[in-house]
Amino acid sequence: MSDLKMLTLEEVAEITGVHRNTVTMWREIGIIQATKTGRGYMFSQEEIRRFQRDYKGYDISCKVKAIESYNIVNASC
């Protein structure tokens, strides 16, 4: 797959093994950055790799834990 290909919300959900609502929550918190395209969002493959690297080992299964993890990851930058 070309690194230039952007991924849809559904593709990111499938890749990460979570529901699309979870991906939306991560986007709203700022865990995953997206590009707004009309009514939807697209995600770069580079962004998904960054997400996997930065959040490895963190619990981001619900909004409260995801916000806590986001604050920890961004405090260390």
C-alpha positions in Angstrom: 0.0 0.0 0.0 1.3 3.4 -0.9 2.1 5.8 2.0 0.2 8.5 0.2 -3.1 6.6 0.4 -5.3 8.1 3.1 -7.4 5.8 5.3 -11.0 6.2 6.1 -12.5 6.1 9.6 -13.8 2.6 8.8 -10.3 1.4 7.6 -8.6 2.8 10.8 -11.2 1.1 12.9 -10.6 -2.2 11.1 -6.8 -1.8 11.3 -6.8 -1.0 15.1 -9.6 -3.6 15.9 -12.0 -1.1 17.5 -15.4 0.3 16.7 -15.6 3.4 14.5 -17.0 5.4 17.5 -13.7 4.7 19.4 -11.7 6.1 16.5 -13.9 9.2 16.6 -13.3 9.6 20.3 -9.5 9.3 19.8 -9.8 12.0 17.0 -11.9 14.3 19.2 -9.4 14.0 22.1 -6.4 14.5 19.8 -4.9 11.1 20.0 -5.2 10.6 16.3 -5.0 13.6 13.9 -7.2 13.6 10.9 -8.0 15.7 7.8 -11.6 16.9 7.3 -12.8 16.0 3.9 -16.4 17.1 3.3 -18.6 15.3 5.8 -15.9 12.8 6.8 -12.3 12.5 8.0 -9.3 10.9 6.4 -6.2 9.6 8.3 -2.6 9.4 7.0 -0.8 6.1 7.3 2.1 8.1 8.9 -0.3 9.3 11.6 -1.5 5.7 12.3 2.1 4.6 12.7 2.8 7.5 15.1 -0.3 6.6 17.1 0.8 3.0 17.3 4.3 4.0 18.5 3.2 6.7 20.9 0.3 4.9 22.6 1.8 1.4 22.8 1.2 0.1 26.3 -1.4 2.7 27.2 -5.0 2.0 28.1 -7.2 4.1 25.7 -10.3 1.9 25.9 -12.6 4.6 27.2 -12.7 8.4 27.2 -11.4 8.9 30.7 -8.4 6.6 30.3 -7.8 7.9 26.8 -7.6 11.5 28.1 -5.2 10.4 30.9 -3.0 8.6 28.4 -3.1 11.6 26.0 -2.0 13.9 28.9 0.9 11.5 29.8 2.1 11.2 26.2 2.0 14.9 25.5 3.6 15.8 28.9 6.7 13.9 27.9 7.1 15.7 24.6 
